[in-house]
Amino acid sequence: MGELIDKIKGNVNEAIGKAKQHSDNPDTKAEGAAQELKGKAQQTAGKIKGALGDDI
């Protein structure tokens, strides 16, 4: 179950991060880039949990 939750959170963070990067504000762009990376990390964590049977 944790695998699915991580993947969903990752997708949401990645989408929000990409949207923020289209802002004219440089701080918001930087925040968006960081949020997109966080989303990618969450998706990777979900894939790892899936491969290990959610035991981590």
mmCIF entry with sequence, helices, sheets and N, C-alpha, C, O atoms, coordinates in Angstrom:
data_MODEL
# 
_entry.id   MODEL 
# 
_entity.id                         1 
_entity.type                       polymer 
_entity.pdbx_number_of_molecules   1 
# 
_entity_poly.entity_id                      1 
_entity_poly.type                           'polypeptide(L)' 
_entity_poly.nstd_linkage                   no 
_entity_poly.nstd_monomer                   no 
_entity_poly.pdbx_seq_one_letter_code       MGELIDKIKGNVNEAIGKAKQHSDNPDTKAEGAAQELKGKAQQTAGKIKGALGDDI 
_entity_poly.pdbx_seq_one_letter_code_can   MGELIDKIKGNVNEAIGKAKQHSDNPDTKAEGAAQELKGKAQQTAGKIKGALGDDI 
_entity_poly.pdbx_strand_id                 A 
# 
loop_
_entity_poly_seq.entity_id 
_entity_poly_seq.num 
_entity_poly_seq.mon_id 
_entity_poly_seq.hetero 
1 1  MET n 
1 2  GLY n 
1 3  GLU n 
1 4  LEU n 
1 5  ILE n 
1 6  ASP n 
1 7  LYS n 
1 8  ILE n 
1 9  LYS n 
1 10 GLY n 
1 11 ASN n 
1 12 VAL n 
1 13 ASN n 
1 14 GLU n 
1 15 ALA n 
1 16 ILE n 
1 17 GLY n 
1 18 LYS n 
1 19 ALA n 
1 20 LYS n 
1 21 GLN n 
1 22 HIS n 
1 23 SER n 
1 24 ASP n 
1 25 ASN n 
1 26 PRO n 
1 27 ASP n 
1 28 THR n 
1 29 LYS n 
1 30 ALA n 
1 31 GLU n 
1 32 GLY n 
1 33 ALA n 
1 34 ALA n 
1 35 GLN n 
1 36 GLU n 
1 37 LEU n 
1 38 LYS n 
1 39 GLY n 
1 40 LYS n 
1 41 ALA n 
1 42 GLN n 
1 43 GLN n 
1 44 THR n 
1 45 ALA n 
1 46 GLY n 
1 47 LYS n 
1 48 ILE n 
1 49 LYS n 
1 50 GLY n 
1 51 ALA n 
1 52 LEU n 
1 53 GLY n 
1 54 ASP n 
1 55 ASP n 
1 56 ILE n 
# 
_struct_asym.id          A 
_struct_asym.entity_id   1 
# 
loop_
_struct_conf.conf_type_id 
_struct_conf.id 
_struct_conf.pdbx_PDB_helix_id 
_struct_conf.beg_label_comp_id 
_struct_conf.beg_label_asym_id 
_struct_conf.beg_label_seq_id 
_struct_conf.pdbx_beg_PDB_ins_code 
_struct_conf.end_label_comp_id 
_struct_conf.end_label_asym_id 
_struct_conf.end_label_seq_id 
_struct_conf.pdbx_end_PDB_ins_code 
_struct_conf.beg_auth_comp_id 
_struct_conf.beg_auth_asym_id 
_struct_conf.beg_auth_seq_id 
_struct_conf.end_auth_comp_id 
_struct_conf.end_auth_asym_id 
_struct_conf.end_auth_seq_id 
_struct_conf.pdbx_PDB_helix_class 
_struct_conf.details 
_struct_conf.pdbx_PDB_helix_length 
HELX_P HELX_P1 AA1 GLY A 2  ? LYS A 20 ? GLY A 2  LYS A 20 1 ? 19 
HELX_P HELX_P2 AA2 PRO A 26 ? ALA A 51 ? PRO A 26 ALA A 51 1 ? 26 
# 
_struct_conf_type.id          HELX_P 
_struct_conf_type.criteria    ? 
_struct_conf_type.reference   ? 
# 
loop_
_atom_site.group_PDB 
_atom_site.id 
_atom_site.type_symbol 
_atom_site.label_atom_id 
_atom_site.label_alt_id 
_atom_site.label_comp_id 
_atom_site.label_asym_id 
_atom_site.label_entity_id 
_atom_site.label_seq_id 
_atom_site.pdbx_PDB_ins_code 
_atom_site.Cartn_x 
_atom_site.Cartn_y 
_atom_site.Cartn_z 
_atom_site.occupancy 
_atom_site.B_iso_or_equiv 
_atom_site.pdbx_formal_charge 
_atom_site.auth_seq_id 
_atom_site.auth_comp_id 
_atom_site.auth_asym_id 
_atom_site.auth_atom_id 
_atom_site.pdbx_PDB_model_num 
ATOM 1   N N  . MET A 1 1  ? 0.817  -1.196 0.000   1.00 0.00 ? 1  MET A N  1 
ATOM 2   C CA . MET A 1 1  ? 0.000  0.000  0.000   1.00 0.00 ? 1  MET A CA 1 
ATOM 3   C C  . MET A 1 1  ? 0.861  1.260  0.000   1.00 0.00 ? 1  MET A C  1 
ATOM 4   O O  . MET A 1 1  ? 0.511  2.247  -0.647  1.00 0.00 ? 1  MET A O  1 
ATOM 5   N N  . GLY A 1 2  ? 1.980  1.237  0.716   1.00 0.00 ? 2  GLY A N  1 
ATOM 6   C CA . GLY A 1 2  ? 2.865  2.384  0.758   1.00 0.00 ? 2  GLY A CA 1 
ATOM 7   C C  . GLY A 1 2  ? 3.431  2.714  -0.610  1.00 0.00 ? 2  GLY A C  1 
ATOM 8   O O  . GLY A 1 2  ? 3.705  3.872  -0.923  1.00 0.00 ? 2  GLY A O  1 
ATOM 9   N N  . GLU A 1 3  ? 3.599  1.687  -1.412  1.00 0.00 ? 3  GLU A N  1 
ATOM 10  C CA . GLU A 1 3  ? 4.111  1.875  -2.768  1.00 0.00 ? 3  GLU A CA 1 
ATOM 11  C C  . GLU A 1 3  ? 3.173  2.783  -3.565  1.00 0.00 ? 3  GLU A C  1 
ATOM 12  O O  . GLU A 1 3  ? 3.619  3.740  -4.198  1.00 0.00 ? 3  GLU A O  1 
ATOM 13  N N  . LEU A 1 4  ? 1.899  2.485  -3.531  1.00 0.00 ? 4  LEU A N  1 
ATOM 14  C CA . LEU A 1 4  ? 0.908  3.256  -4.287  1.00 0.00 ? 4  LEU A CA 1 
ATOM 15  C C  . LEU A 1 4  ? 0.823  4.686  -3.769  1.00 0.00 ? 4  LEU A C  1 
ATOM 16  O O  . LEU A 1 4  ? 0.743  5.628  -4.558  1.00 0.00 ? 4  LEU A O  1 
ATOM 17  N N  . ILE A 1 5  ? 0.840  4.853  -2.467  1.00 0.00 ? 5  ILE A N  1 
ATOM 18  C CA . ILE A 1 5  ? 0.758  6.197  -1.874  1.00 0.00 ? 5  ILE A CA 1 
ATOM 19  C C  . ILE A 1 5  ? 1.967  7.029  -2.277  1.00 0.00 ? 5  ILE A C  1 
ATOM 20  O O  . ILE A 1 5  ? 1.818  8.195  -2.642  1.00 0.00 ? 5  ILE A O  1 
ATOM 21  N N  . ASP A 1 6  ? 3.157  6.449  -2.217  1.00 0.00 ? 6  ASP A N  1 
ATOM 22  C CA . ASP A 1 6  ? 4.367  7.170  -2.617  1.00 0.00 ? 6  ASP A CA 1 
ATOM 23  C C  . ASP A 1 6  ? 4.307  7.580  -4.089  1.00 0.00 ? 6  ASP A C  1 
ATOM 24  O O  . ASP A 1 6  ? 4.685  8.695  -4.448  1.00 0.00 ? 6  ASP A O  1 
ATOM 25  N N  . LYS A 1 7  ? 3.835  6.678  -4.922  1.00 0.00 ? 7  LYS A N  1 
ATOM 26  C CA . LYS A 1 7  ? 3.758  6.992  -6.345  1.00 0.00 ? 7  LYS A CA 1 
ATOM 27  C C  . LYS A 1 7  ? 2.748  8.114  -6.614  1.00 0.00 ? 7  LYS A C  1 
ATOM 28  O O  . LYS A 1 7  ? 3.000  8.993  -7.438  1.00 0.00 ? 7  LYS A O  1 
ATOM 29  N N  . ILE A 1 8  ? 1.614  8.081  -5.923  1.00 0.00 ? 8  ILE A N  1 
ATOM 30  C CA . ILE A 1 8  ? 0.602  9.130  -6.103  1.00 0.00 ? 8  ILE A CA 1 
ATOM 31  C C  . ILE A 1 8  ? 1.136  10.475 -5.617  1.00 0.00 ? 8  ILE A C  1 
ATOM 32  O O  . ILE A 1 8  ? 1.011  11.485 -6.311  1.00 0.00 ? 8  ILE A O  1 
ATOM 33  N N  . LYS A 1 9  ? 1.733  10.487 -4.420  1.00 0.00 ? 9  LYS A N  1 
ATOM 34  C CA . LYS A 1 9  ? 2.305  11.733 -3.896  1.00 0.00 ? 9  LYS A CA 1 
ATOM 35  C C  . LYS A 1 9  ? 3.385  12.251 -4.833  1.00 0.00 ? 9  LYS A C  1 
ATOM 36  O O  . LYS A 1 9  ? 3.492  13.456 -5.062  1.00 0.00 ? 9  LYS A O  1 
ATOM 37  N N  . GLY A 1 10 ? 4.172  11.351 -5.366  1.00 0.00 ? 10 GLY A N  1 
ATOM 38  C CA . GLY A 1 10 ? 5.229  11.739 -6.301  1.00 0.00 ? 10 GLY A CA 1 
ATOM 39  C C  . GLY A 1 10 ? 4.671  12.378 -7.557  1.00 0.00 ? 10 GLY A C  1 
ATOM 40  O O  . GLY A 1 10 ? 5.184  13.395 -8.024  1.00 0.00 ? 10 GLY A O  1 
ATOM 41  N N  . ASN A 1 11 ? 3.621  11.783 -8.103  1.00 0.00 ? 11 ASN A N  1 
ATOM 42  C CA . ASN A 1 11 ? 3.003  12.344 -9.306  1.00 0.00 ? 11 ASN A CA 1 
ATOM 43  C C  . ASN A 1 11 ? 2.431  13.730 -9.035  1.00 0.00 ? 11 ASN A C  1 
ATOM 44  O O  . ASN A 1 11 ? 2.569  14.633 -9.860  1.00 0.00 ? 11 ASN A O  1 
ATOM 45  N N  . VAL A 1 12 ? 1.790  13.899 -7.879  1.00 0.00 ? 12 VAL A N  1 
ATOM 46  C CA . VAL A 1 12 ? 1.200  15.194 -7.524  1.00 0.00 ? 12 VAL A CA 1 
ATOM 47  C C  . VAL A 1 12 ? 2.293  16.241 -7.353  1.00 0.00 ? 12 VAL A C  1 
ATOM 48  O O  . VAL A 1 12 ? 2.195  17.335 -7.909  1.00 0.00 ? 12 VAL A O  1 
ATOM 49  N N  . ASN A 1 13 ? 3.331  15.918 -6.593  1.00 0.00 ? 13 ASN A N  1 
ATOM 50  C CA . ASN A 1 13 ? 4.413  16.879 -6.378  1.00 0.00 ? 13 ASN A CA 1 
ATOM 51  C C  . ASN A 1 13 ? 5.117  17.230 -7.682  1.00 0.00 ? 13 ASN A C  1 
ATOM 52  O O  . ASN A 1 13 ? 5.490  18.382 -7.899  1.00 0.00 ? 13 ASN A O  1 
ATOM 53  N N  . GLU A 1 14 ? 5.295  16.257 -8.534  1.00 0.00 ? 14 GLU A N  1 
ATOM 54  C CA . GLU A 1 14 ? 5.957  16.520 -9.813  1.00 0.00 ? 14 GLU A CA 1 
ATOM 55  C C  . GLU A 1 14 ? 5.100  17.447 -10.685 1.00 0.00 ? 14 GLU A C  1 
ATOM 56  O O  . GLU A 1 14 ? 5.626  18.365 -11.315 1.00 0.00 ? 14 GLU A O  1 
ATOM 57  N N  . ALA A 1 15 ? 3.803  17.214 -10.722 1.00 0.00 ? 15 ALA A N  1 
ATOM 58  C CA . ALA A 1 15 ? 2.908  18.054 -11.524 1.00 0.00 ? 15 ALA A CA 1 
ATOM 59  C C  . ALA A 1 15 ? 2.855  19.482 -10.989 1.00 0.00 ? 15 ALA A C  1 
ATOM 60  O O  . ALA A 1 15 ? 2.917  20.439 -11.761 1.00 0.00 ? 15 ALA A O  1 
ATOM 61  N N  . ILE A 1 16 ? 2.741  19.627 -9.676  1.00 0.00 ? 16 ILE A N  1 
ATOM 62  C CA . ILE A 1 16 ? 2.697  20.963 -9.081  1.00 0.00 ? 16 ILE A CA 1 
ATOM 63  C C  . ILE A 1 16 ? 4.027  21.684 -9.316  1.00 0.00 ? 16 ILE A C  1 
ATOM 64  O O  . ILE A 1 16 ? 4.051  22.875 -9.625  1.00 0.00 ? 16 ILE A O  1 
ATOM 65  N N  . GLY A 1 17 ? 5.118  20.958 -9.168  1.00 0.00 ? 17 GLY A N  1 
ATOM 66  C CA . GLY A 1 17 ? 6.433  21.537 -9.400  1.00 0.00 ? 17 GLY A CA 1 
ATOM 67  C C  . GLY A 1 17 ? 6.597  22.036 -10.822 1.00 0.00 ? 17 GLY A C  1 
ATOM 68  O O  . GLY A 1 17 ? 7.141  23.117 -11.049 1.00 0.00 ? 17 GLY A O  1 
ATOM 69  N N  . LYS A 1 18 ? 6.126  21.250 -11.779 1.00 0.00 ? 18 LYS A N  1 
ATOM 70  C CA . LYS A 1 18 ? 6.220  21.670 -13.182 1.00 0.00 ? 18 LYS A CA 1 
ATOM 71  C C  . LYS A 1 18 ? 5.381  22.922 -13.422 1.00 0.00 ? 18 LYS A C  1 
ATOM 72  O O  . LYS A 1 18 ? 5.801  23.817 -14.156 1.00 0.00 ? 18 LYS A O  1 
ATOM 73  N N  . ALA A 1 19 ? 4.204  22.992 -12.812 1.00 0.00 ? 19 ALA A N  1 
ATOM 74  C CA . ALA A 1 19 ? 3.342  24.166 -12.976 1.00 0.00 ? 19 ALA A CA 1 
ATOM 75  C C  . ALA A 1 19 ? 3.999  25.409 -12.383 1.00 0.00 ? 19 ALA A C  1 
ATOM 76  O O  . ALA A 1 19 ? 3.941  26.487 -12.976 1.00 0.00 ? 19 ALA A O  1 
ATOM 77  N N  . LYS A 1 20 ? 4.619  25.264 -11.225 1.00 0.00 ? 20 LYS A N  1 
ATOM 78  C CA . LYS A 1 20 ? 5.275  26.408 -10.579 1.00 0.00 ? 20 LYS A CA 1 
ATOM 79  C C  . LYS A 1 20 ? 6.441  26.936 -11.405 1.00 0.00 ? 20 LYS A C  1 
ATOM 80  O O  . LYS A 1 20 ? 6.767  28.120 -11.331 1.00 0.00 ? 20 LYS A O  1 
ATOM 81  N N  . GLN A 1 21 ? 7.059  26.083 -12.178 1.00 0.00 ? 21 GLN A N  1 
ATOM 82  C CA . GLN A 1 21 ? 8.203  26.500 -12.978 1.00 0.00 ? 21 GLN A CA 1 
ATOM 83  C C  . GLN A 1 21 ? 7.814  27.429 -14.128 1.00 0.00 ? 21 GLN A C  1 
ATOM 84  O O  . GLN A 1 21 ? 8.683  28.034 -14.755 1.00 0.00 ? 21 GLN A O  1 
ATOM 85  N N  . HIS A 1 22 ? 6.532  27.546 -14.403 1.00 0.00 ? 22 HIS A N  1 
ATOM 86  C CA . HIS A 1 22 ? 6.066  28.432 -15.473 1.00 0.00 ? 22 HIS A CA 1 
ATOM 87  C C  . HIS A 1 22 ? 5.766  29.829 -14.956 1.00 0.00 ? 22 HIS A C  1 
ATOM 88  O O  . HIS A 1 22 ? 5.252  30.667 -15.697 1.00 0.00 ? 22 HIS A O  1 
ATOM 89  N N  . SER A 1 23 ? 6.078  30.087 -13.706 1.00 0.00 ? 23 SER A N  1 
ATOM 90  C CA . SER A 1 23 ? 5.852  31.388 -13.086 1.00 0.00 ? 23 SER A CA 1 
ATOM 91  C C  . SER A 1 23 ? 6.914  32.395 -13.541 1.00 0.00 ? 23 SER A C  1 
ATOM 92  O O  . SER A 1 23 ? 7.996  32.019 -13.992 1.00 0.00 ? 23 SER A O  1 
ATOM 93  N N  . ASP A 1 24 ? 6.583  33.657 -13.413 1.00 0.00 ? 24 ASP A N  1 
ATOM 94  C CA . ASP A 1 24 ? 7.554  34.712 -13.717 1.00 0.00 ? 24 ASP A CA 1 
ATOM 95  C C  . ASP A 1 24 ? 8.450  35.006 -12.520 1.00 0.00 ? 24 ASP A C  1 
ATOM 96  O O  . ASP A 1 24 ? 9.491  35.647 -12.661 1.00 0.00 ? 24 ASP A O  1 
ATOM 97  N N  . ASN A 1 25 ? 8.046  34.541 -11.351 1.00 0.00 ? 25 ASN A N  1 
ATOM 98  C CA . ASN A 1 25 ? 8.797  34.782 -10.121 1.00 0.00 ? 25 ASN A CA 1 
ATOM 99  C C  . ASN A 1 25 ? 9.936  33.765 -10.011 1.00 0.00 ? 25 ASN A C  1 
ATOM 100 O O  . ASN A 1 25 ? 9.678  32.561 -10.010 1.00 0.00 ? 25 ASN A O  1 
ATOM 101 N N  . PRO A 1 26 ? 11.188 34.219 -9.919  1.00 0.00 ? 26 PRO A N  1 
ATOM 102 C CA . PRO A 1 26 ? 12.323 33.284 -9.843  1.00 0.00 ? 26 PRO A CA 1 
ATOM 103 C C  . PRO A 1 26 ? 12.287 32.392 -8.597  1.00 0.00 ? 26 PRO A C  1 
ATOM 104 O O  . PRO A 1 26 ? 12.724 31.241 -8.647  1.00 0.00 ? 26 PRO A O  1 
ATOM 105 N N  . ASP A 1 27 ? 11.771 32.916 -7.484  1.00 0.00 ? 27 ASP A N  1 
ATOM 106 C CA . ASP A 1 27 ? 11.674 32.093 -6.276  1.00 0.00 ? 27 ASP A CA 1 
ATOM 107 C C  . ASP A 1 27 ? 10.679 30.954 -6.464  1.00 0.00 ? 27 ASP A C  1 
ATOM 108 O O  . ASP A 1 27 ? 10.918 29.829 -6.027  1.00 0.00 ? 27 ASP A O  1 
ATOM 109 N N  . THR A 1 28 ? 9.571  31.257 -7.115  1.00 0.00 ? 28 THR A N  1 
ATOM 110 C CA . THR A 1 28 ? 8.560  30.228 -7.372  1.00 0.00 ? 28 THR A CA 1 
ATOM 111 C C  . THR A 1 28 ? 9.091  29.184 -8.349  1.00 0.00 ? 28 THR A C  1 
ATOM 112 O O  . THR A 1 28 ? 8.800  27.995 -8.216  1.00 0.00 ? 28 THR A O  1 
ATOM 113 N N  . LYS A 1 29 ? 9.872  29.637 -9.333  1.00 0.00 ? 29 LYS A N  1 
ATOM 114 C CA . LYS A 1 29 ? 10.474 28.694 -10.289 1.00 0.00 ? 29 LYS A CA 1 
ATOM 115 C C  . LYS A 1 29 ? 11.415 27.727 -9.568  1.00 0.00 ? 29 LYS A C  1 
ATOM 116 O O  . LYS A 1 29 ? 11.398 26.523 -9.821  1.00 0.00 ? 29 LYS A O  1 
ATOM 117 N N  . ALA A 1 30 ? 12.230 28.269 -8.671  1.00 0.00 ? 30 ALA A N  1 
ATOM 118 C CA . ALA A 1 30 ? 13.164 27.427 -7.921  1.00 0.00 ? 30 ALA A CA 1 
ATOM 119 C C  . ALA A 1 30 ? 12.411 26.455 -7.017  1.00 0.00 ? 30 ALA A C  1 
ATOM 120 O O  . ALA A 1 30 ? 12.781 25.287 -6.902  1.00 0.00 ? 30 ALA A O  1 
ATOM 121 N N  . GLU A 1 31 ? 11.356 26.946 -6.381  1.00 0.00 ? 31 GLU A N  1 
ATOM 122 C CA . GLU A 1 31 ? 10.537 26.089 -5.526  1.00 0.00 ? 31 GLU A CA 1 
ATOM 123 C C  . GLU A 1 31 ? 9.902  24.964 -6.349  1.00 0.00 ? 31 GLU A C  1 
ATOM 124 O O  . GLU A 1 31 ? 9.810  23.823 -5.896  1.00 0.00 ? 31 GLU A O  1 
ATOM 125 N N  . GLY A 1 32 ? 9.468  25.306 -7.555  1.00 0.00 ? 32 GLY A N  1 
ATOM 126 C CA . GLY A 1 32 ? 8.875  24.303 -8.439  1.00 0.00 ? 32 GLY A CA 1 
ATOM 127 C C  . GLY A 1 32 ? 9.866  23.236 -8.851  1.00 0.00 ? 32 GLY A C  1 
ATOM 128 O O  . GLY A 1 32 ? 9.528  22.054 -8.912  1.00 0.00 ? 32 GLY A O  1 
ATOM 129 N N  . ALA A 1 33 ? 11.088 23.651 -9.132  1.00 0.00 ? 33 ALA A N  1 
ATOM 130 C CA . ALA A 1 33 ? 12.121 22.680 -9.516  1.00 0.00 ? 33 ALA A CA 1 
ATOM 131 C C  . ALA A 1 33 ? 12.408 21.726 -8.363  1.00 0.00 ? 33 ALA A C  1 
ATOM 132 O O  . ALA A 1 33 ? 12.565 20.522 -8.566  1.00 0.00 ? 33 ALA A O  1 
ATOM 133 N N  . ALA A 1 34 ? 12.475 22.273 -7.155  1.00 0.00 ? 34 ALA A N  1 
ATOM 134 C CA . ALA A 1 34 ? 12.719 21.431 -5.978  1.00 0.00 ? 34 ALA A CA 1 
ATOM 135 C C  . ALA A 1 34 ? 11.552 20.482 -5.736  1.00 0.00 ? 34 ALA A C  1 
ATOM 136 O O  . ALA A 1 34 ? 11.753 19.320 -5.382  1.00 0.00 ? 34 ALA A O  1 
ATOM 137 N N  . GLN A 1 35 ? 10.346 20.975 -5.925  1.00 0.00 ? 35 GLN A N  1 
ATOM 138 C CA . GLN A 1 35 ? 9.172  20.134 -5.700  1.00 0.00 ? 35 GLN A CA 1 
ATOM 139 C C  . GLN A 1 35 ? 9.085  19.027 -6.744  1.00 0.00 ? 35 GLN A C  1 
ATOM 140 O O  . GLN A 1 35 ? 8.671  17.910 -6.436  1.00 0.00 ? 35 GLN A O  1 
ATOM 141 N N  . GLU A 1 36 ? 9.473  19.335 -7.972  1.00 0.00 ? 36 GLU A N  1 
ATOM 142 C CA . GLU A 1 36 ? 9.476  18.304 -9.013  1.00 0.00 ? 36 GLU A CA 1 
ATOM 143 C C  . GLU A 1 36 ? 10.477 17.204 -8.674  1.00 0.00 ? 36 GLU A C  1 
ATOM 144 O O  . GLU A 1 36 ? 10.186 16.021 -8.850  1.00 0.00 ? 36 GLU A O  1 
ATOM 145 N N  . LEU A 1 37 ? 11.656 17.591 -8.188  1.00 0.00 ? 37 LEU A N  1 
ATOM 146 C CA . LEU A 1 37 ? 12.660 16.593 -7.794  1.00 0.00 ? 37 LEU A CA 1 
ATOM 147 C C  . LEU A 1 37 ? 12.162 15.752 -6.620  1.00 0.00 ? 37 LEU A C  1 
ATOM 148 O O  . LEU A 1 37 ? 12.399 14.545 -6.571  1.00 0.00 ? 37 LEU A O  1 
ATOM 149 N N  . LYS A 1 38 ? 11.470 16.394 -5.676  1.00 0.00 ? 38 LYS A N  1 
ATOM 150 C CA . LYS A 1 38 ? 10.895 15.659 -4.544  1.00 0.00 ? 38 LYS A CA 1 
ATOM 151 C C  . LYS A 1 38 ? 9.905  14.619 -5.060  1.00 0.00 ? 38 LYS A C  1 
ATOM 152 O O  . LYS A 1 38 ? 9.876  13.488 -4.575  1.00 0.00 ? 38 LYS A O  1 
ATOM 153 N N  . GLY A 1 39 ? 9.106  15.001 -6.033  1.00 0.00 ? 39 GLY A N  1 
ATOM 154 C CA . GLY A 1 39 ? 8.138  14.073 -6.610  1.00 0.00 ? 39 GLY A CA 1 
ATOM 155 C C  . GLY A 1 39 ? 8.800  12.884 -7.279  1.00 0.00 ? 39 GLY A C  1 
ATOM 156 O O  . GLY A 1 39 ? 8.341  11.749 -7.156  1.00 0.00 ? 39 GLY A O  1 
ATOM 157 N N  . LYS A 1 40 ? 9.881  13.157 -7.985  1.00 0.00 ? 40 LYS A N  1 
ATOM 158 C CA . LYS A 1 40 ? 10.602 12.061 -8.638  1.00 0.00 ? 40 LYS A CA 1 
ATOM 159 C C  . LYS A 1 40 ? 11.209 11.115 -7.598  1.00 0.00 ? 40 LYS A C  1 
ATOM 160 O O  . LYS A 1 40 ? 11.233 9.900  -7.794  1.00 0.00 ? 40 LYS A O  1 
ATOM 161 N N  . ALA A 1 41 ? 11.697 11.682 -6.497  1.00 0.00 ? 41 ALA A N  1 
ATOM 162 C CA . ALA A 1 41 ? 12.255 10.855 -5.421  1.00 0.00 ? 41 ALA A CA 1 
ATOM 163 C C  . ALA A 1 41 ? 11.169 9.999  -4.775  1.00 0.00 ? 41 ALA A C  1 
ATOM 164 O O  . ALA A 1 41 ? 11.404 8.837  -4.446  1.00 0.00 ? 41 ALA A O  1 
ATOM 165 N N  . GLN A 1 42 ? 9.984  10.573 -4.595  1.00 0.00 ? 42 GLN A N  1 
ATOM 166 C CA . GLN A 1 42 ? 8.883  9.810  -4.007  1.00 0.00 ? 42 GLN A CA 1 
ATOM 167 C C  . GLN A 1 42 ? 8.468  8.667  -4.929  1.00 0.00 ? 42 GLN A C  1 
ATOM 168 O O  . GLN A 1 42 ? 8.171  7.567  -4.463  1.00 0.00 ? 42 GLN A O  1 
ATOM 169 N N  . GLN A 1 43 ? 8.448  8.922  -6.214  1.00 0.00 ? 43 GLN A N  1 
ATOM 170 C CA . GLN A 1 43 ? 8.094  7.862  -7.154  1.00 0.00 ? 43 GLN A CA 1 
ATOM 171 C C  . GLN A 1 43 ? 9.134  6.743  -7.119  1.00 0.00 ? 43 GLN A C  1 
ATOM 172 O O  . GLN A 1 43 ? 8.787  5.563  -7.173  1.00 0.00 ? 43 GLN A O  1 
ATOM 173 N N  . THR A 1 44 ? 10.395 7.117  -7.032  1.00 0.00 ? 44 THR A N  1 
ATOM 174 C CA . THR A 1 44 ? 11.462 6.120  -6.942  1.00 0.00 ? 44 THR A CA 1 
ATOM 175 C C  . THR A 1 44 ? 11.317 5.298  -5.668  1.00 0.00 ? 44 THR A C  1 
ATOM 176 O O  . THR A 1 44 ? 11.483 4.079  -5.688  1.00 0.00 ? 44 THR A O  1 
ATOM 177 N N  . ALA A 1 45 ? 11.003 5.971  -4.552  1.00 0.00 ? 45 ALA A N  1 
ATOM 178 C CA . ALA A 1 45 ? 10.798 5.255  -3.293  1.00 0.00 ? 45 ALA A CA 1 
ATOM 179 C C  . ALA A 1 45 ? 9.649  4.266  -3.424  1.00 0.00 ? 45 ALA A C  1 
ATOM 180 O O  . ALA A 1 45 ? 9.724  3.151  -2.907  1.00 0.00 ? 45 ALA A O  1 
ATOM 181 N N  . GLY A 1 46 ? 8.592  4.669  -4.109  1.00 0.00 ? 46 GLY A N  1 
ATOM 182 C CA . GLY A 1 46 ? 7.461  3.770  -4.324  1.00 0.00 ? 46 GLY A CA 1 
ATOM 183 C C  . GLY A 1 46 ? 7.839  2.554  -5.143  1.00 0.00 ? 46 GLY A C  1 
ATOM 184 O O  . GLY A 1 46 ? 7.390  1.443  -4.864  1.00 0.00 ? 46 GLY A O  1 
ATOM 185 N N  . LYS A 1 47 ? 8.675  2.770  -6.163  1.00 0.00 ? 47 LYS A N  1 
ATOM 186 C CA . LYS A 1 47 ? 9.123  1.648  -6.992  1.00 0.00 ? 47 LYS A CA 1 
ATOM 187 C C  . LYS A 1 47 ? 9.987  0.685  -6.176  1.00 0.00 ? 47 LYS A C  1 
ATOM 188 O O  . LYS A 1 47 ? 9.885  -0.533 -6.321  1.00 0.00 ? 47 LYS A O  1 
ATOM 189 N N  . ILE A 1 48 ? 10.833 1.246  -5.323  1.00 0.00 ? 48 ILE A N  1 
ATOM 190 C CA . ILE A 1 48 ? 11.691 0.403  -4.484  1.00 0.00 ? 48 ILE A CA 1 
ATOM 191 C C  . ILE A 1 48 ? 10.842 -0.399 -3.500  1.00 0.00 ? 48 ILE A C  1 
ATOM 192 O O  . ILE A 1 48 ? 11.056 -1.597 -3.314  1.00 0.00 ? 48 ILE A O  1 
ATOM 193 N N  . LYS A 1 49 ? 9.881  0.273  -2.874  1.00 0.00 ? 49 LYS A N  1 
ATOM 194 C CA . LYS A 1 49 ? 8.994  -0.437 -1.945  1.00 0.00 ? 49 LYS A CA 1 
ATOM 195 C C  . LYS A 1 49 ? 8.244  -1.558 -2.661  1.00 0.00 ? 49 LYS A C  1 
ATOM 196 O O  . LYS A 1 49 ? 8.049  -2.636 -2.099  1.00 0.00 ? 49 LYS A O  1 
ATOM 197 N N  . GLY A 1 50 ? 7.829  -1.307 -3.883  1.00 0.00 ? 50 GLY A N  1 
ATOM 198 C CA . GLY A 1 50 ? 7.138  -2.340 -4.651  1.00 0.00 ? 50 GLY A CA 1 
ATOM 199 C C  . GLY A 1 50 ? 8.047  -3.525 -4.943  1.00 0.00 ? 50 GLY A C  1 
ATOM 200 O O  . GLY A 1 50 ? 7.623  -4.679 -4.869  1.00 0.00 ? 50 GLY A O  1 
ATOM 201 N N  . ALA A 1 51 ? 9.288  -3.233 -5.271  1.00 0.00 ? 51 ALA A N  1 
ATOM 202 C CA . ALA A 1 51 ? 10.233 -4.305 -5.582  1.00 0.00 ? 51 ALA A CA 1 
ATOM 203 C C  . ALA A 1 51 ? 10.601 -5.120 -4.358  1.00 0.00 ? 51 ALA A C  1 
ATOM 204 O O  . ALA A 1 51 ? 10.869 -6.317 -4.458  1.00 0.00 ? 51 ALA A O  1 
ATOM 205 N N  . LEU A 1 52 ? 10.614 -4.465 -3.189  1.00 0.00 ? 52 LEU A N  1 
ATOM 206 C CA . LEU A 1 52 ? 10.975 -5.151 -1.958  1.00 0.00 ? 52 LEU A CA 1 
ATOM 207 C C  . LEU A 1 52 ? 9.775  -5.679 -1.175  1.00 0.00 ? 52 LEU A C  1 
ATOM 208 O O  . LEU A 1 52 ? 9.923  -6.209 -0.073  1.00 0.00 ? 52 LEU A O  1 
ATOM 209 N N  . GLY A 1 53 ? 8.612  -5.530 -1.744  1.00 0.00 ? 53 GLY A N  1 
ATOM 210 C CA . GLY A 1 53 ? 7.421  -6.056 -1.090  1.00 0.00 ? 53 GLY A CA 1 
ATOM 211 C C  . GLY A 1 53 ? 6.951  -5.170 0.051   1.00 0.00 ? 53 GLY A C  1 
ATOM 212 O O  . GLY A 1 53 ? 6.337  -5.665 0.996   1.00 0.00 ? 53 GLY A O  1 
ATOM 213 N N  . ASP A 1 54 ? 7.225  -3.869 -0.013  1.00 0.00 ? 54 ASP A N  1 
ATOM 214 C CA . ASP A 1 54 ? 6.710  -2.923 0.966   1.00 0.00 ? 54 ASP A CA 1 
ATOM 215 C C  . ASP A 1 54 ? 7.283  -3.143 2.359   1.00 0.00 ? 54 ASP A C  1 
ATOM 216 O O  . ASP A 1 54 ? 6.691  -2.694 3.339   1.00 0.00 ? 54 ASP A O  1 
ATOM 217 N N  . ASP A 1 55 ? 8.427  -3.826 2.471   1.00 0.00 ? 55 ASP A N  1 
ATOM 218 C CA . ASP A 1 55 ? 9.008  -4.154 3.777   1.00 0.00 ? 55 ASP A CA 1 
ATOM 219 C C  . ASP A 1 55 ? 9.944  -3.082 4.322   1.00 0.00 ? 55 ASP A C  1 
ATOM 220 O O  . ASP A 1 55 ? 10.446 -3.221 5.438   1.00 0.00 ? 55 ASP A O  1 
ATOM 221 N N  . ILE A 1 56 ? 10.188 -2.024 3.567   1.00 0.00 ? 56 ILE A N  1 
ATOM 222 C CA . ILE A 1 56 ? 11.114 -1.001 4.068   1.00 0.00 ? 56 ILE A CA 1 
ATOM 223 C C  . ILE A 1 56 ? 10.375 0.135  4.715   1.00 0.00 ? 56 ILE A C  1 
ATOM 224 O O  . ILE A 1 56 ? 10.997 1.084  5.192   1.00 0.00 ? 56 ILE A O  1 
# 
